[in-house]
Amino acid sequence: MIEVNELTKVYREGRGIRNISFQVDPGTAFGFLGPNGAGKTTTIRLLMGFLKPDSGRVTINEYDCWREKTEVKRFVSYLPGELHFIENLTGVEFLDLIAGMHGEYCLPIKKYREYFVSALDLDLKILIRKMSKGMKQKLGIISALMLDASVLIFDEPTSGLDPLMQKVFIDLILEEKKKGKTLFMSSHQFSEIERTCEQAGIIREGNLLAVQSISLLRQAEYQTFEVEVESEKNVELLRQSQLNITPIQGGCFVIRVVGELDNLWLALAQVRVKRFRQRSLELEEAFMDFYR
């Protein structure tokens, strides 16, 4: 459904994206991860036909995103990372405006939107200028989902949402996927990518470091422990073990274990442990280690 082939767009100051390639199959979700300035939004603007590539090609449903941008927008719904509204409208007036732009689709759009308004618990009677950042984000999400488009392109969709609403958003996205929709979503939060996407890509400084399936990344996960031992002798015994050990300071270590924990317990049985705790593992950490 989405095909990016050796895509490059570099701005005058040198930032942008360079020679990136990936594919998103119909009915699947692709998560795009990276820090601010990495190139996530530039990639999305190229997908939407807002920018012309320096080189390479990007297509959605076999339509060229630059040369056939009008056709692309007929079946794509887009949520930008920075939302700008007509501040003097109420929420319902804004959504009516968006629905009206779609002509004959206006009535079904209004029917769909009621479901999303209820799920996200947004009061549409409030003037947009009086809405909080979280309320404006909900309004943007509703305006994108109510169009019932077959391809969803979302740039940092949960920015400004509280944890409860982030969970509601994830549940809504999972429902949309069951309808066979294709999703491309950029995010800082690996947890929402892990829950919604089949594939993930990491971009840094305009370069696509890796693309991998979430299922393979889960196989690469490991358990991480922090251990503090009592003496230098204990430190040396740990260093002689076959465990993956990283010193922190003094007698403190981080120990990473893939699979069963038998070797960890055998090693710790030989030393006097002052402190022991298990770290919560972020899949993002496994992702980076998988490609290190």
N, C-alpha and C positions, 0 to 999 in steps of 0.2 A: 504493500500500500504506500509506504514511504521509502524512497530510495535516494540516498545521498552518495554521490560519487566524486571523490577527489575535489571536494568543495573548498574554495579559498576565497576569503574576503579580508583584506588588510586595510586598515585606516591609515591616515597620514602619519599619525604618531607611532605606528608600528603594531598596534594592538589589532586583534581580530582572530580569525581562524585560518588554519593552514592544512590543506590537503586531507580533510577528514572524510571518511566513508563509513556508512552503516546502512542497514535495512531494517524496516519494521514490517512484519507480516500482517495481513488483514486480521482483525479481531484480537490483536495482541497489544500489549502495553510496553513502551520503552521509557526507561527512566534515565534522565540526563543529569549527571551530578558534577559539581565543580564549585569552587569559591567564586566570589564576586570578581568580575573582570576576566573570567576564564574563557568566555566565548559562548556561553549558553544562550543568551538573549540574541546575539548576532546570528547564531544558527537558526533560531526560531524566526527571526525577521526575514531570513532568506527563505525559509519554508513558507512564510506567508506572502512572499513576493514584495515585501517592503524595500528590500535591497537587491541590487543586481550583483551576482557573483563576479569576482575577478576572473575566476576560472572554475572548471568543474560544473556539475549539473545536479540539480535537486528536483525530484518529481514526487507528486502525490497522486495516486491512482493513474499513473502514466501521463499526467498533465505536467508540463514544465512550469515550475512555480514562478518563474519570472515572465516568460513569454505568454503563458496561459493563466495568469494570476486570477482573472475574472472567473474562469471556469472552476479553478481550485476553490475559490471562496464559496461556491454554491454548496459544497458538501463538507466544509471545514468550519468548526467553531473554535474561536480563539479567545483565550483569556490572557491579557498582557500582564507583565510583571509590575508595571506602574499604571494604576488605574486613574483615569481622568474623566470626570462626569460634568454634566451641566448642573451646577450646584443649586440652581433655583428650582429644579424639578423635585417632585417627590419620587420615592422609589417606584410607585406604581406608574407614574407618568413616564419615567425613564424606560421601564420595561415595555409599556405600551408603544413608545417611540421605536424601540428595537424591533418589537413584533410587527409594527406597521411597515417597517422597511422590507419585510419579507412577504408583503402582498397577500397572495392566496393562502399562505401558510399561517396567517395571523391567528385564526381561531384555534387550531391545534396547539400552537405555541402557548396561547393563554391557558389552555387546559394543562399542558405540561408544567407550566411555571407554578401553578398553585401547589403542586406536589413538592417542588423544590423549596418554595417559600415556607411551607409548613415544616419540612424537614430541617431547614436551617433557622427556623424561628425568627423571621425578620418582619418587622413592622414597616409595611410599604407606604404608610401614610406620612412618615417623617420626611421633611425636606433633606435632600442629600447633604447640604452644607452643615446640617446638624448631626449627621451620622458620625459615629466613631470610625476609626480605621477598620476595625473588625466588621462593622456593619456594612461598610462600603465593599469590603472583600466579599462578604456574603452576596451582596447585590451583583457584583461582577460574576461570581460563580453561577448564580441563578440565570443571569442574562446569557451565559455561555451554554449551560446545560439545557435550557428550555427550548433551544433551537432544534434539538434532537438530531444533530448532525452526525454523520457516520464516522468522521475523524475529529478528535478533540486534541487541540494543541494548547497546553496550559503552561504558563511561565510562573513558577513559584506560587502555586494556587493557594497554599495555606498560610501565606504571610499575613500576620495580623490576627489570625484565628486563635482562640483559646484551645487548650487540649481537647475539650469535649467536642467542639465544632470541627477540629481536625479529624477526630474519629468519625463524626457524621459524614464529613466530606469523603473519607476513604470508603465508607459503606456505600455512598452514592456512586462513586467511581466503579466499585465492584459490581453494582447493579447495572451500570451502563455497559460494562464489559460483557455481561451475560447477554446483552442484546446484540453482541457481535461487533461493537464499535472498536475502532483503533485509537490508541492513546499515545501521545508523545508529551511527556511531562518533565520539566526541569524542576530541581528541588535542591535545597541544602540538607533536607532531612532524609537520611537513608532509610529510616523506619517506614515512611510512607511509600518509598520506592519498593522496598522489600515486600510490602503487603499488596501492592497493586500491579507490579510489573513482572513480566517474564524475563526481560533483558535489562541490563543497565550498562551505561557507558560513563566513563569518567573523563572529563576534559580539564586540562590545566594549561594556562598560558597559550590558548589557541590550538593546542595539540590534543588529539584524542588518544589518551593513554591506552585504553582498553575497552573492549565490549565483551561482556560475558553473560551467560544465562544465570539467573538468580539461583536455580537449582544446583548448578556447579559451584557457585560461591558458597552455598550452604554446606556442601561437602568439604570445602576448605576451611570451615570454621573450626576453631579450637577453643579450649578452655584456658583462661588466664588467671593466675594466682599471684598474690603478693605474699612473700615470706620474709620474716626477719629472724635470724638465728643468733645464738648467744655469744659465740666466740670465734676467733680467727680460725681455730681448728675446724669448727663447724662450717665456716665459709669455704675452707679448702675441700672438705668432703663433698659439699654441694657442687663445687666446680669440677670435681672428678667424676660426677655422675654423668649419665648419658642424656640428661634432660636439656631442653632448650632454655637456657638461663641467661637473663640479662641483669647485670648488677645495677642497682640504683645508687646506693651510697652505704658505706659501712657494711653491715651484715644484712642489708635489705636487697632482695632480688625479685624480679618478675620471672615467673616460670610459665611457659606455654606448653600445653599438652594436647596432642591430637589423639582422639580415640580413648582407649581405656586408661585408667589412672593408676594402674598397678605400680609402674615404675616410679611415679611420684611418691606413693606411700612408702615404698621400699627405701627411697632416698631420705625422706623425712624421718623415718624410723631410726636413722643413724645419727641424727643431730638433735640438739635441744632448740625447740622452736619457741621464740618469744611472741611472735605475732603471725597470724595466718588469716587471709581473707581472699575470697574469690571475686575477681573483677567481672562486671557485666560486659560481655563482648558485643561490640557494635559490628554488624556485618560489614560496615564500611572499612573497618580495620582489616578484616579478612580479605576484602576486595583488594586493598592496597598491597597486602602481603602476598596475595596470590600472584601479583604481577611484579613484585620487587625483584 
